Amino acid sequence: MTTPVKRITMSKPFCALAGVGPYALAKAGEVYEDMAVRGRRIVSRMSREAAQEFEETAHELEDLSRSARQAQERQERERERETVGQTTGRARATTSRA
């Protein structure tokens, strides 16, 4: 058992891989850092887009609310005119009979 292990540990591929260890760790660190930077950019962009979409939706809701309020005010004015017109019409009818 010792001989096969010794043979493997002394082989050129094993030595080459053993020497690559620190390089592989450094490279993995670079890859991790690169991925972290990309991730932060993506999150930042998505947050910006979400905030912009939220703002646009808020403006649309504000416009809808304003339109609904104006429509309600128009309806109230029309009802007041109808009420005033009905009252005036009765008064005239009463006046013309006299």
Disulfide bonds with the S-S distance in Angstrom:
none
